[in-house]
């Protein structure tokens, strides 16, 4: 299957917001995990929302996690994410 959009993976999640602001790209969707190494929780989402150019693109931002603590779900919903999905196999 050929994808129209390039798929980019980040081993270092803290580089994602900087990459998005420095590149001339228009992301189709961002698929973060809630328990990413070195950049926990909603920090990446907060950085996207803090950047006016990225915020205005309305990039879909659903969260994935290996577990769902109620605090994480509430925090995610307060940041206008498009869902919180639990995948025990991640």
PDB file of N, CA, C and O in Angstrom:
ATOM      1  N   UNK A   1       0.845  -1.174   0.000  1.00  0.00           N
ATOM      2  CA  UNK A   1       0.000   0.000   0.000  1.00  0.00           C
ATOM      3  C   UNK A   1       0.892   1.240   0.000  1.00  0.00           C
ATOM      4  O   UNK A   1       1.857   1.311   0.760  1.00  0.00           O
ATOM      5  N   UNK A   2       0.582   2.186  -0.823  1.00  0.00           N
ATOM      6  CA  UNK A   2       1.346   3.423  -0.910  1.00  0.00           C
ATOM      7  C   UNK A   2       0.595   4.531  -0.168  1.00  0.00           C
ATOM      8  O   UNK A   2      -0.594   4.758  -0.389  1.00  0.00           O
ATOM      9  N   UNK A   3       1.321   5.207   0.712  1.00  0.00           N
ATOM     10  CA  UNK A   3       0.735   6.301   1.479  1.00  0.00           C
ATOM     11  C   UNK A   3       1.033   7.627   0.794  1.00  0.00           C
ATOM     12  O   UNK A   3       2.130   7.837   0.275  1.00  0.00           O
ATOM     13  N   UNK A   4       0.066   8.503   0.796  1.00  0.00           N
ATOM     14  CA  UNK A   4       0.256   9.839   0.237  1.00  0.00           C
ATOM     15  C   UNK A   4       1.145  10.670   1.156  1.00  0.00           C
ATOM     16  O   UNK A   4       1.987  11.443   0.699  1.00  0.00           O
ATOM     17  N   UNK A   5       0.940  10.496   2.460  1.00  0.00           N
ATOM     18  CA  UNK A   5       1.689  11.272   3.447  1.00  0.00           C
ATOM     19  C   UNK A   5       2.891  10.477   3.938  1.00  0.00           C
ATOM     20  O   UNK A   5       2.811   9.265   4.140  1.00  0.00           O
ATOM     21  N   UNK A   6       3.999  11.174   4.124  1.00  0.00           N
ATOM     22  CA  UNK A   6       5.193  10.543   4.682  1.00  0.00           C
ATOM     23  C   UNK A   6       4.940  10.229   6.151  1.00  0.00           C
ATOM     24  O   UNK A   6       4.336  11.030   6.864  1.00  0.00           O
ATOM     25  N   UNK A   7       5.396   9.079   6.601  1.00  0.00           N
ATOM     26  CA  UNK A   7       5.263   8.696   8.001  1.00  0.00           C
ATOM     27  C   UNK A   7       6.606   8.946   8.676  1.00  0.00           C
ATOM     28  O   UNK A   7       7.635   8.433   8.238  1.00  0.00           O
ATOM     29  N   UNK A   8       6.587   9.735   9.740  1.00  0.00           N
ATOM     30  CA  UNK A   8       7.814  10.100  10.446  1.00  0.00           C
ATOM     31  C   UNK A   8       7.698   9.617  11.884  1.00  0.00           C
ATOM     32  O   UNK A   8       6.712   9.895  12.566  1.00  0.00           O
ATOM     33  N   UNK A   9       8.712   8.895  12.336  1.00  0.00           N
ATOM     34  CA  UNK A   9       8.772   8.421  13.716  1.00  0.00           C
ATOM     35  C   UNK A   9       9.856   9.196  14.445  1.00  0.00           C
ATOM     36  O   UNK A   9      10.907   9.495  13.878  1.00  0.00           O
ATOM     37  N   UNK A  10       9.598   9.516  15.697  1.00  0.00           N
ATOM     38  CA  UNK A  10      10.587  10.194  16.523  1.00  0.00           C
ATOM     39  C   UNK A  10      10.980   9.297  17.680  1.00  0.00           C
ATOM     40  O   UNK A  10      10.131   8.899  18.477  1.00  0.00           O
ATOM     41  N   UNK A  11      12.262   8.976  17.779  1.00  0.00           N
ATOM     42  CA  UNK A  11      12.755   8.210  18.925  1.00  0.00           C
ATOM     43  C   UNK A  11      12.894   9.117  20.143  1.00  0.00           C
ATOM     44  O   UNK A  11      12.846   8.650  21.281  1.00  0.00           O
ATOM     45  N   UNK A  12      13.064  10.405  19.903  1.00  0.00           N
ATOM     46  CA  UNK A  12      13.190  11.397  20.963  1.00  0.00           C
ATOM     47  C   UNK A  12      12.004  12.350  20.838  1.00  0.00           C
ATOM     48  O   UNK A  12      12.031  13.294  20.049  1.00  0.00           O
ATOM     49  N   UNK A  13      10.972  12.089  21.621  1.00  0.00           N
ATOM     50  CA  UNK A  13       9.706  12.814  21.493  1.00  0.00           C
ATOM     51  C   UNK A  13       9.849  14.315  21.694  1.00  0.00           C
ATOM     52  O   UNK A  13       9.079  15.091  21.128  1.00  0.00           O
ATOM     53  N   UNK A  14      10.831  14.735  22.497  1.00  0.00           N
ATOM     54  CA  UNK A  14      10.973  16.168  22.764  1.00  0.00           C
ATOM     55  C   UNK A  14      11.374  16.953  21.519  1.00  0.00           C
ATOM     56  O   UNK A  14      11.299  18.182  21.520  1.00  0.00           O
ATOM     57  N   UNK A  15      11.797  16.274  20.464  1.00  0.00           N
ATOM     58  CA  UNK A  15      12.168  16.962  19.222  1.00  0.00           C
ATOM     59  C   UNK A  15      10.974  17.194  18.295  1.00  0.00           C
ATOM     60  O   UNK A  15      11.086  17.943  17.324  1.00  0.00           O
ATOM     61  N   UNK A  16       9.860  16.576  18.575  1.00  0.00           N
ATOM     62  CA  UNK A  16       8.705  16.660  17.686  1.00  0.00           C
ATOM     63  C   UNK A  16       8.191  18.086  17.482  1.00  0.00           C
ATOM     64  O   UNK A  16       8.076  18.519  16.335  1.00  0.00           O
ATOM     65  N   UNK A  17       7.871  18.847  18.564  1.00  0.00           N
ATOM     66  CA  UNK A  17       7.348  20.210  18.334  1.00  0.00           C
ATOM     67  C   UNK A  17       8.325  21.096  17.564  1.00  0.00           C
ATOM     68  O   UNK A  17       7.904  21.869  16.704  1.00  0.00           O
ATOM     69  N   UNK A  18       9.606  20.998  17.856  1.00  0.00           N
ATOM     70  CA  UNK A  18      10.603  21.791  17.138  1.00  0.00           C
ATOM     71  C   UNK A  18      10.656  21.439  15.666  1.00  0.00           C
ATOM     72  O   UNK A  18      10.777  22.320  14.815  1.00  0.00           O
ATOM     73  N   UNK A  19      10.566  20.149  15.364  1.00  0.00           N
ATOM     74  CA  UNK A  19      10.561  19.695  13.973  1.00  0.00           C
ATOM     75  C   UNK A  19       9.354  20.251  13.231  1.00  0.00           C
ATOM     76  O   UNK A  19       9.466  20.710  12.094  1.00  0.00           O
ATOM     77  N   UNK A  20       8.217  20.203  13.878  1.00  0.00           N
ATOM     78  CA  UNK A  20       6.983  20.671  13.238  1.00  0.00           C
ATOM     79  C   UNK A  20       7.026  22.160  12.932  1.00  0.00           C
ATOM     80  O   UNK A  20       6.452  22.598  11.935  1.00  0.00           O
ATOM     81  N   UNK A  21       7.689  22.941  13.763  1.00  0.00           N
ATOM     82  CA  UNK A  21       7.741  24.382  13.542  1.00  0.00           C
ATOM     83  C   UNK A  21       8.856  24.790  12.586  1.00  0.00           C
ATOM     84  O   UNK A  21       8.783  25.859  11.980  1.00  0.00           O
ATOM     85  N   UNK A  22       9.884  23.960  12.440  1.00  0.00           N
ATOM     86  CA  UNK A  22      11.013  24.329  11.586  1.00  0.00           C
ATOM     87  C   UNK A  22      10.892  23.791  10.167  1.00  0.00           C
ATOM     88  O   UNK A  22      11.614  24.243   9.278  1.00  0.00           O
ATOM     89  N   UNK A  23      10.019  22.859   9.939  1.00  0.00           N
ATOM     90  CA  UNK A  23       9.868  22.253   8.622  1.00  0.00           C
ATOM     91  C   UNK A  23       8.664  22.857   7.887  1.00  0.00           C
ATOM     92  O   UNK A  23       7.675  23.260   8.500  1.00  0.00           O
ATOM     93  N   UNK A  24       8.778  22.903   6.583  1.00  0.00           N
ATOM     94  CA  UNK A  24       7.661  23.382   5.764  1.00  0.00           C
ATOM     95  C   UNK A  24       6.768  22.191   5.436  1.00  0.00           C
ATOM     96  O   UNK A  24       6.661  21.779   4.281  1.00  0.00           O
ATOM     97  N   UNK A  25       6.125  21.640   6.474  1.00  0.00           N
ATOM     98  CA  UNK A  25       5.249  20.488   6.293  1.00  0.00           C
ATOM     99  C   UNK A  25       3.889  20.798   6.899  1.00  0.00           C
ATOM    100  O   UNK A  25       3.759  21.681   7.747  1.00  0.00           O
ATOM    101  N   UNK A  26       2.903  20.079   6.465  1.00  0.00           N
ATOM    102  CA  UNK A  26       1.577  20.186   7.042  1.00  0.00           C
ATOM    103  C   UNK A  26       1.177  18.793   7.518  1.00  0.00           C
ATOM    104  O   UNK A  26       0.707  17.978   6.724  1.00  0.00           O
ATOM    105  N   UNK A  27       1.360  18.516   8.812  1.00  0.00           N
ATOM    106  CA  UNK A  27       1.045  17.172   9.319  1.00  0.00           C
ATOM    107  C   UNK A  27      -0.419  16.817   9.111  1.00  0.00           C
ATOM    108  O   UNK A  27      -1.309  17.653   9.265  1.00  0.00           O
ATOM    109  N   UNK A  28      -0.647  15.557   8.759  1.00  0.00           N
ATOM    110  CA  UNK A  28      -1.995  15.033   8.600  1.00  0.00           C
ATOM    111  C   UNK A  28      -2.568  14.635   9.956  1.00  0.00           C
ATOM    112  O   UNK A  28      -3.745  14.867  10.230  1.00  0.00           O
ATOM    113  N   UNK A  29      -1.727  14.033  10.809  1.00  0.00           N
ATOM    114  CA  UNK A  29      -2.146  13.587  12.131  1.00  0.00           C
ATOM    115  C   UNK A  29      -0.888  13.386  12.983  1.00  0.00           C
ATOM    116  O   UNK A  29       0.177  13.066  12.456  1.00  0.00           O
ATOM    117  N   UNK A  30      -1.014  13.572  14.282  1.00  0.00           N
ATOM    118  CA  UNK A  30       0.063  13.296  15.232  1.00  0.00           C
ATOM    119  C   UNK A  30      -0.445  12.207  16.165  1.00  0.00           C
ATOM    120  O   UNK A  30      -1.513  12.349  16.761  1.00  0.00           O
ATOM    121  N   UNK A  31       0.312  11.121  16.295  1.00  0.00           N
ATOM    122  CA  UNK A  31      -0.092   9.977  17.121  1.00  0.00           C
ATOM    123  C   UNK A  31       0.887   9.797  18.279  1.00  0.00           C
ATOM    124  O   UNK A  31       1.800   8.976  18.186  1.00  0.00           O
ATOM    125  N   UNK A  32       0.714  10.544  19.358  1.00  0.00           N
ATOM    126  CA  UNK A  32       1.645  10.436  20.489  1.00  0.00           C
ATOM    127  C   UNK A  32       1.210   9.365  21.487  1.00  0.00           C
ATOM    128  O   UNK A  32       0.059   8.931  21.505  1.00  0.00           O
ATOM    129  N   UNK A  33       2.151   8.963  22.298  1.00  0.00           N
ATOM    130  CA  UNK A  33       1.850   8.105  23.437  1.00  0.00           C
ATOM    131  C   UNK A  33       1.899   8.947  24.701  1.00  0.00           C
ATOM    132  O   UNK A  33       2.612   9.949  24.740  1.00  0.00           O
ATOM    133  N   UNK A  34       1.175   8.574  25.710  1.00  0.00           N
ATOM    134  CA  UNK A  34       1.145   9.352  26.953  1.00  0.00           C
ATOM    135  C   UNK A  34       2.397   9.107  27.789  1.00  0.00           C
ATOM    136  O   UNK A  34       2.761   9.946  28.613  1.00  0.00           O
ATOM    137  N   UNK A  35       3.067   7.958  27.585  1.00  0.00           N
ATOM    138  CA  UNK A  35       4.244   7.605  28.379  1.00  0.00           C
ATOM    139  C   UNK A  35       5.503   7.560  27.522  1.00  0.00           C
ATOM    140  O   UNK A  35       6.233   6.570  27.539  1.00  0.00           O
ATOM    141  N   UNK A  36       5.756   8.624  26.778  1.00  0.00           N
ATOM    142  CA  UNK A  36       6.937   8.665  25.924  1.00  0.00           C
ATOM    143  C   UNK A  36       8.184   8.914  26.765  1.00  0.00           C
ATOM    144  O   UNK A  36       8.116   9.621  27.771  1.00  0.00           O
ATOM    145  N   UNK A  37       9.327   8.343  26.369  1.00  0.00           N
ATOM    146  CA  UNK A  37      10.561   8.583  27.113  1.00  0.00           C
ATOM    147  C   UNK A  37      10.951  10.055  27.098  1.00  0.00           C
ATOM    148  O   UNK A  37      10.868  10.708  26.058  1.00  0.00           O
ATOM    149  N   UNK A  38      11.362  10.565  28.210  1.00  0.00           N
ATOM    150  CA  UNK A  38      11.908  11.923  28.408  1.00  0.00           C
ATOM    151  C   UNK A  38      10.920  13.052  28.164  1.00  0.00           C
ATOM    152  O   UNK A  38      11.256  14.205  28.436  1.00  0.00           O
ATOM    153  N   UNK A  39       9.740  12.786  27.673  1.00  0.00           N
ATOM    154  CA  UNK A  39       8.754  13.841  27.455  1.00  0.00           C
ATOM    155  C   UNK A  39       7.398  13.257  27.810  1.00  0.00           C
ATOM    156  O   UNK A  39       6.671  12.773  26.943  1.00  0.00           O
ATOM    157  N   UNK A  40       7.071  13.305  29.066  1.00  0.00           N
ATOM    158  CA  UNK A  40       5.895  12.611  29.577  1.00  0.00           C
ATOM    159  C   UNK A  40       4.613  13.411  29.399  1.00  0.00           C
ATOM    160  O   UNK A  40       4.611  14.638  29.298  1.00  0.00           O
ATOM    161  N   UNK A  41       3.557  12.673  29.368  1.00  0.00           N
ATOM    162  CA  UNK A  41       2.232  13.261  29.441  1.00  0.00           C
ATOM    163  C   UNK A  41       1.865  14.165  28.296  1.00  0.00           C
ATOM    164  O   UNK A  41       2.086  13.837  27.130  1.00  0.00           O
ATOM    165  N   UNK A  42       1.307  15.294  28.630  1.00  0.00           N
ATOM    166  CA  UNK A  42       0.729  16.188  27.629  1.00  0.00           C
ATOM    167  C   UNK A  42       1.658  17.318  27.198  1.00  0.00           C
ATOM    168  O   UNK A  42       1.227  18.234  26.497  1.00  0.00           O
ATOM    169  N   UNK A  43       2.915  17.270  27.601  1.00  0.00           N
ATOM    170  CA  UNK A  43       3.841  18.341  27.251  1.00  0.00           C
ATOM    171  C   UNK A  43       3.912  18.584  25.742  1.00  0.00           C
ATOM    172  O   UNK A  43       3.875  19.742  25.326  1.00  0.00           O
ATOM    173  N   UNK A  44       4.012  17.544  24.901  1.00  0.00           N
ATOM    174  CA  UNK A  44       4.045  17.820  23.450  1.00  0.00           C
ATOM    175  C   UNK A  44       2.770  18.504  22.958  1.00  0.00           C
ATOM    176  O   UNK A  44       2.833  19.393  22.108  1.00  0.00           O
ATOM    177  N   UNK A  45       1.619  18.098  23.483  1.00  0.00           N
ATOM    178  CA  UNK A  45       0.354  18.718  23.076  1.00  0.00           C
ATOM    179  C   UNK A  45       0.325  20.182  23.498  1.00  0.00           C
ATOM    180  O   UNK A  45      -0.125  21.042  22.741  1.00  0.00           O
ATOM    181  N   UNK A  46       0.804  20.463  24.703  1.00  0.00           N
ATOM    182  CA  UNK A  46       0.844  21.839  25.188  1.00  0.00           C
ATOM    183  C   UNK A  46       1.721  22.705  24.291  1.00  0.00           C
ATOM    184  O   UNK A  46       1.399  23.864  24.031  1.00  0.00           O
ATOM    185  N   UNK A  47       2.835  22.136  23.816  1.00  0.00           N
ATOM    186  CA  UNK A  47       3.723  22.898  22.936  1.00  0.00           C
ATOM    187  C   UNK A  47       3.077  23.155  21.571  1.00  0.00           C
ATOM    188  O   UNK A  47       3.261  24.226  20.992  1.00  0.00           O
ATOM    189  N   UNK A  48       2.332  22.194  21.061  1.00  0.00           N
ATOM    190  CA  UNK A  48       1.619  22.400  19.794  1.00  0.00           C
ATOM    191  C   UNK A  48       0.564  23.488  19.969  1.00  0.00           C
ATOM    192  O   UNK A  48       0.434  24.367  19.117  1.00  0.00           O
ATOM    193  N   UNK A  49      -0.190  23.436  21.064  1.00  0.00           N
ATOM    194  CA  UNK A  49      -1.228  24.445  21.303  1.00  0.00           C
ATOM    195  C   UNK A  49      -0.643  25.835  21.544  1.00  0.00           C
ATOM    196  O   UNK A  49      -1.286  26.839  21.237  1.00  0.00           O
ATOM    197  N   UNK A  50       0.571  25.899  22.091  1.00  0.00           N
ATOM    198  CA  UNK A  50       1.209  27.183  22.366  1.00  0.00           C
ATOM    199  C   UNK A  50       1.734  27.853  21.100  1.00  0.00           C
ATOM    200  O   UNK A  50       1.992  29.056  21.096  1.00  0.00           O
ATOM    201  N   UNK A  51       1.892  27.079  20.025  1.00  0.00           N
ATOM    202  CA  UNK A  51       2.382  27.624  18.767  1.00  0.00           C
ATOM    203  C   UNK A  51       1.187  27.967  17.877  1.00  0.00           C
ATOM    204  O   UNK A  51       0.450  27.079  17.449  1.00  0.00           O
ATOM    205  N   UNK A  52       1.003  29.239  17.607  1.00  0.00           N
ATOM    206  CA  UNK A  52      -0.188  29.681  16.866  1.00  0.00           C
ATOM    207  C   UNK A  52      -0.296  29.042  15.485  1.00  0.00           C
ATOM    208  O   UNK A  52      -1.386  28.650  15.070  1.00  0.00           O
ATOM    209  N   UNK A  53       0.823  28.934  14.768  1.00  0.00           N
ATOM    210  CA  UNK A  53       0.782  28.339  13.424  1.00  0.00           C
ATOM    211  C   UNK A  53       0.322  26.889  13.477  1.00  0.00           C
ATOM    212  O   UNK A  53      -0.502  26.468  12.665  1.00  0.00           O
ATOM    213  N   UNK A  54       0.853  26.118  14.434  1.00  0.00           N
ATOM    214  CA  UNK A  54       0.454  24.713  14.563  1.00  0.00           C
ATOM    215  C   UNK A  54      -0.983  24.590  15.055  1.00  0.00           C
ATOM    216  O   UNK A  54      -1.735  23.741  14.578  1.00  0.00           O
ATOM    217  N   UNK A  55      -1.362  25.435  16.004  1.00  0.00           N
ATOM    218  CA  UNK A  55      -2.726  25.390  16.539  1.00  0.00           C
ATOM    219  C   UNK A  55      -3.754  25.669  15.444  1.00  0.00           C
ATOM    220  O   UNK A  55      -4.804  25.027  15.407  1.00  0.00           O
ATOM    221  N   UNK A  56      -3.468  26.606  14.566  1.00  0.00           N
ATOM    222  CA  UNK A  56      -4.401  26.967  13.501  1.00  0.00           C
ATOM    223  C   UNK A  56      -4.528  25.887  12.431  1.00  0.00           C
ATOM    224  O   UNK A  56      -5.495  25.888  11.670  1.00  0.00           O
ATOM    225  N   UNK A  57      -3.561  24.961  12.362  1.00  0.00           N
ATOM    226  CA  UNK A  57      -3.645  23.861  11.395  1.00  0.00           C
ATOM    227  C   UNK A  57      -4.662  22.808  11.826  1.00  0.00           C
ATOM    228  O   UNK A  57      -5.066  21.974  11.016  1.00  0.00           O
ATOM    229  N   UNK A  58      -5.079  22.837  13.086  1.00  0.00           N
ATOM    230  CA  UNK A  58      -6.063  21.871  13.605  1.00  0.00           C
ATOM    231  C   UNK A  58      -5.659  20.426  13.304  1.00  0.00           C
ATOM    232  O   UNK A  58      -6.463  19.643  12.800  1.00  0.00           O
ATOM    233  N   UNK A  59      -4.422  20.086  13.615  1.00  0.00           N
ATOM    234  CA  UNK A  59      -3.890  18.745  13.366  1.00  0.00           C
ATOM    235  C   UNK A  59      -4.550  17.768  14.336  1.00  0.00           C
ATOM    236  O   UNK A  59      -4.478  17.981  15.547  1.00  0.00           O
ATOM    237  N   UNK A  60      -5.188  16.712  13.850  1.00  0.00           N
ATOM    238  CA  UNK A  60      -5.765  15.718  14.760  1.00  0.00           C
ATOM    239  C   UNK A  60      -4.691  15.134  15.672  1.00  0.00           C
ATOM    240  O   UNK A  60      -3.580  14.839  15.231  1.00  0.00           O
ATOM    241  N   UNK A  61      -5.033  14.971  16.945  1.00  0.00           N
ATOM    242  CA  UNK A  61      -4.061  14.603  17.976  1.00  0.00           C
ATOM    243  C   UNK A  61      -4.686  13.615  18.962  1.00  0.00           C
ATOM    244  O   UNK A  61      -4.970  13.992  20.099  1.00  0.00           O
ATOM    245  N   UNK A  62      -4.904  12.368  18.562  1.00  0.00           N
ATOM    246  CA  UNK A  62      -5.410  11.379  19.513  1.00  0.00           C
ATOM    247  C   UNK A  62      -4.254  10.802  20.335  1.00  0.00           C
ATOM    248  O   UNK A  62      -3.144  10.660  19.823  1.00  0.00           O
ATOM    249  N   UNK A  63      -4.503  10.472  21.592  1.00  0.00           N
ATOM    250  CA  UNK A  63      -3.474   9.886  22.460  1.00  0.00           C
ATOM    251  C   UNK A  63      -3.616   8.382  22.527  1.00  0.00           C
ATOM    252  O   UNK A  63      -4.723   7.844  22.471  1.00  0.00           O
ATOM    253  N   UNK A  64      -2.486   7.708  22.646  1.00  0.00           N
ATOM    254  CA  UNK A  64      -2.449   6.259  22.833  1.00  0.00           C
ATOM    255  C   UNK A  64      -1.669   5.966  24.103  1.00  0.00           C
ATOM    256  O   UNK A  64      -0.716   6.671  24.437  1.00  0.00           O
ATOM    257  N   UNK A  65      -2.073   4.937  24.794  1.00  0.00           N
ATOM    258  CA  UNK A  65      -1.404   4.581  26.038  1.00  0.00           C
ATOM    259  C   UNK A  65      -1.548   3.087  26.302  1.00  0.00           C
ATOM    260  O   UNK A  65      -2.456   2.432  25.791  1.00  0.00           O
ATOM    261  N   UNK A  66      -0.638   2.568  27.106  1.00  0.00           N
ATOM    262  CA  UNK A  66      -0.741   1.168  27.515  1.00  0.00           C
ATOM    263  C   UNK A  66      -1.684   1.014  28.701  1.00  0.00           C
ATOM    264  O   UNK A  66      -2.048  -0.105  29.066  1.00  0.00           O
ATOM    265  N   UNK A  67      -2.074   2.114  29.295  1.00  0.00           N
ATOM    266  CA  UNK A  67      -3.001   2.101  30.421  1.00  0.00           C
ATOM    267  C   UNK A  67      -3.709   3.432  30.507  1.00  0.00           C
ATOM    268  O   UNK A  67      -3.219   4.433  29.984  1.00  0.00           O
ATOM    269  N   UNK A  68      -4.848   3.456  31.157  1.00  0.00           N
ATOM    270  CA  UNK A  68      -5.630   4.698  31.226  1.00  0.00           C
ATOM    271  C   UNK A  68      -5.878   5.073  32.672  1.00  0.00           C
ATOM    272  O   UNK A  68      -6.799   4.562  33.309  1.00  0.00           O
ATOM    273  N   UNK A  69      -5.054   5.967  33.185  1.00  0.00           N
ATOM    274  CA  UNK A  69      -5.333   6.539  34.492  1.00  0.00           C
ATOM    275  C   UNK A  69      -6.343   7.661  34.278  1.00  0.00           C
ATOM    276  O   UNK A  69      -6.250   8.409  33.305  1.00  0.00           O
ATOM    277  N   UNK A  70      -7.285   7.774  35.168  1.00  0.00           N
ATOM    278  CA  UNK A  70      -8.339   8.780  35.008  1.00  0.00           C
ATOM    279  C   UNK A  70      -7.752  10.178  34.846  1.00  0.00           C
ATOM    280  O   UNK A  70      -8.258  10.968  34.050  1.00  0.00           O
ATOM    281  N   UNK A  71      -6.700  10.493  35.584  1.00  0.00           N
ATOM    282  CA  UNK A  71      -6.069  11.814  35.491  1.00  0.00           C
ATOM    283  C   UNK A  71      -5.564  12.073  34.070  1.00  0.00           C
ATOM    284  O   UNK A  71      -5.733  13.172  33.543  1.00  0.00           O
ATOM    285  N   UNK A  72      -4.944  11.064  33.448  1.00  0.00           N
ATOM    286  CA  UNK A  72      -4.445  11.247  32.082  1.00  0.00           C
ATOM    287  C   UNK A  72      -5.576  11.506  31.098  1.00  0.00           C
ATOM    288  O   UNK A  72      -5.450  12.359  30.219  1.00  0.00           O
ATOM    289  N   UNK A  73      -6.671  10.785  31.237  1.00  0.00           N
ATOM    290  CA  UNK A  73      -7.811  10.962  30.327  1.00  0.00           C
ATOM    291  C   UNK A  73      -8.406  12.354  30.499  1.00  0.00           C
ATOM    292  O   UNK A  73      -8.687  13.027  29.508  1.00  0.00           O
ATOM    293  N   UNK A  74      -8.600  12.794  31.724  1.00  0.00           N
ATOM    294  CA  UNK A  74      -9.163  14.127  31.990  1.00  0.00           C
ATOM    295  C   UNK A  74      -8.232  15.209  31.457  1.00  0.00           C
ATOM    296  O   UNK A  74      -8.682  16.153  30.807  1.00  0.00           O
ATOM    297  N   UNK A  75      -6.922  15.074  31.732  1.00  0.00           N
ATOM    298  CA  UNK A  75      -5.955  16.059  31.251  1.00  0.00           C
ATOM    299  C   UNK A  75      -5.940  16.109  29.723  1.00  0.00           C
ATOM    300  O   UNK A  75      -5.881  17.189  29.135  1.00  0.00           O
ATOM    301  N   UNK A  76      -5.993  14.952  29.091  1.00  0.00           N
ATOM    302  CA  UNK A  76      -5.979  14.900  27.625  1.00  0.00           C
ATOM    303  C   UNK A  76      -7.214  15.588  27.045  1.00  0.00           C
ATOM    304  O   UNK A  76      -7.110  16.368  26.098  1.00  0.00           O
ATOM    305  N   UNK A  77      -8.354  15.302  27.605  1.00  0.00           N
ATOM    306  CA  UNK A  77      -9.597  15.922  27.108  1.00  0.00           C
ATOM    307  C   UNK A  77      -9.579  17.435  27.305  1.00  0.00           C
ATOM    308  O   UNK A  77     -10.144  18.170  26.496  1.00  0.00           O
ATOM    309  N   UNK A  78      -8.939  17.900  28.362  1.00  0.00           N
ATOM    310  CA  UNK A  78      -8.869  19.348  28.600  1.00  0.00           C
ATOM    311  C   UNK A  78      -7.953  20.039  27.594  1.00  0.00           C
ATOM    312  O   UNK A  78      -7.998  21.261  27.453  1.00  0.00           O
ATOM    313  N   UNK A  79      -7.126  19.268  26.896  1.00  0.00           N
ATOM    314  CA  UNK A  79      -6.226  19.824  25.883  1.00  0.00           C
ATOM    315  C   UNK A  79      -6.768  19.614  24.468  1.00  0.00           C
ATOM    316  O   UNK A  79      -6.020  19.697  23.494  1.00  0.00           O
ATOM    317  N   UNK A  80      -8.056  19.346  24.362  1.00  0.00           N
ATOM    318  CA  UNK A  80      -8.734  19.212  23.067  1.00  0.00           C
ATOM    319  C   UNK A  80      -8.128  18.129  22.177  1.00  0.00           C
ATOM    320  O   UNK A  80      -7.974  18.327  20.972  1.00  0.00           O
ATOM    321  N   UNK A  81      -7.787  16.995  22.765  1.00  0.00           N
ATOM    322  CA  UNK A  81      -7.314  15.885  21.944  1.00  0.00           C
ATOM    323  C   UNK A  81      -8.517  15.204  21.299  1.00  0.00           C
ATOM    324  O   UNK A  81      -9.649  15.372  21.753  1.00  0.00           O
ATOM    325  N   UNK A  82      -8.272  14.448  20.257  1.00  0.00           N
ATOM    326  CA  UNK A  82      -9.363  13.817  19.526  1.00  0.00           C
ATOM    327  C   UNK A  82      -9.583  12.366  19.954  1.00  0.00           C
ATOM    328  O   UNK A  82     -10.047  11.545  19.163  1.00  0.00           O
ATOM    329  N   UNK A  83      -9.258  12.065  21.169  1.00  0.00           N
ATOM    330  CA  UNK A  83      -9.504  10.732  21.698  1.00  0.00           C
ATOM    331  C   UNK A  83      -8.367  10.271  22.586  1.00  0.00           C
ATOM    332  O   UNK A  83      -7.259  10.805  22.536  1.00  0.00           O
ATOM    333  N   UNK A  84      -8.659   9.274  23.396  1.00  0.00           N
ATOM    334  CA  UNK A  84      -7.664   8.655  24.273  1.00  0.00           C
ATOM    335  C   UNK A  84      -7.890   7.157  24.162  1.00  0.00           C
ATOM    336  O   UNK A  84      -8.907   6.637  24.620  1.00  0.00           O
ATOM    337  N   UNK A  85      -6.946   6.475  23.559  1.00  0.00           N
ATOM    338  CA  UNK A  85      -7.115   5.053  23.257  1.00  0.00           C
ATOM    339  C   UNK A  85      -6.125   4.220  24.047  1.00  0.00           C
ATOM    340  O   UNK A  85      -4.945   4.559  24.136  1.00  0.00           O
ATOM    341  N   UNK A  86      -6.609   3.131  24.619  1.00  0.00           N
ATOM    342  CA  UNK A  86      -5.754   2.228  25.377  1.00  0.00           C
ATOM    343  C   UNK A  86      -5.421   1.028  24.499  1.00  0.00           C
ATOM    344  O   UNK A  86      -6.312   0.367  23.964  1.00  0.00           O
ATOM    345  N   UNK A  87      -4.137   0.761  24.360  1.00  0.00           N
ATOM    346  CA  UNK A  87      -3.658  -0.391  23.612  1.00  0.00           C
ATOM    347  C   UNK A  87      -2.675  -1.143  24.515  1.00  0.00           C
ATOM    348  O   UNK A  87      -1.528  -0.716  24.643  1.00  0.00           O
ATOM    349  N   UNK A  88      -3.078  -2.223  25.130  1.00  0.00           N
ATOM    350  CA  UNK A  88      -2.197  -2.930  26.044  1.00  0.00           C
ATOM    351  C   UNK A  88      -1.013  -3.593  25.339  1.00  0.00           C
ATOM    352  O   UNK A  88      -0.124  -4.118  26.009  1.00  0.00           O
ATOM    353  N   UNK A  89      -0.980  -3.582  24.020  1.00  0.00           N
ATOM    354  CA  UNK A  89       0.076  -4.245  23.278  1.00  0.00           C
ATOM    355  C   UNK A  89       1.171  -3.307  22.810  1.00  0.00           C
ATOM    356  O   UNK A  89       2.080  -3.737  22.100  1.00  0.00           O
ATOM    357  N   UNK A  90       1.112  -2.017  23.193  1.00  0.00           N
ATOM    358  CA  UNK A  90       2.147  -1.057  22.774  1.00  0.00           C
ATOM    359  C   UNK A  90       3.453  -1.343  23.483  1.00  0.00           C
ATOM    360  O   UNK A  90       4.442  -0.643  23.263  1.00  0.00           O
TER     361      UNK A  90
END
